[in-house]
Amino acid sequence: MRTWSNTSRDDSRAEPRLGLALAVAWAALICGPGWAAAQGRATLDAGQFEILSGDRVVGTETFAIRRQGDEYMAVGRLTIEGGPDALRSVELGLRADADFLPRRYELRSLEGRPTNLAVGRSGRRLRLTNSTEEGERLTEFLAGPEMVLLERGVAHHYFFLVQRLARHRDPAGATLSALVPAEGRQVSVRVRGVAQDDLQIGGRTVSARRYDLEVAQEPVSVWVDGDAGRVLRVAVSTRGWSATRVPKE
């Protein structure tokens, strides 16, 4: 890993934005289920999570995941109330290749302290650019064949992790690495177990597959539907944090 800083902004060094394809994916997020239905199989998932800290609702995460050719794009908007920033709202977009490995990523703050994160892959390296009012910080990471991108507190990113695990003959015991852009670090992800479980979603009981993970030595449980791998719930018991899918009306 290499890190260097530049106190003056130099836009020529920043990774290119996700472009028109990302803008199209944003249409799914803004226009809702009707747009997604019209696009058929291109939209893999779209919806909203309710975020809880303990027993209190603290925010929402709205997202859309779309297939474009042999790539996958995910966009989201995360709004958290309370906490040290009083109100935190960010937009984020992720593009992955046919193997669900990250190619481009962007995060942009909408309220609070201005922050822009950009990740771009070149060969076997990922370059993370963190731009703030103080300047620009660049960090490079080696991008191995089992790397995923997981932003802390973002539930829909686990879709890409689950798709990677589906390629393992036996996911239990598998080990991957994850880039956490906002924290500027690479962490290990270990699968502690996989089991079938019943989950309450909007007052209904649904059958789900539960992945018990250890992300940077923190226990994380992820529930997905068995067919499409859509994320239904993510929970971190040690922090009392969870994100649960809101049923579509």
Secondary structure, DSSP 8 states (H G I E B T S, - for coil): -EEEEESS--GGGS-----HHHHHHHHHHHH-HHHHHHHGGGEEEEEEEEEEETTEEEEEEEEEEEEETTEEEEEEEEEEESSTTSEEEEEEEEEE-TTS-EEEEEEEESSSS--EEEEEEETTEEEEEEEETTEEEEEEEE--TTEEE--TT-STTHHHHHHHHTTSSS-TT-EEEEEEGGGTEEEEEEEEEEEEEEEEETTEEEEEEEEEEEETTEEEEEEE-TTT--EEEEEEGGGTEEEEE----
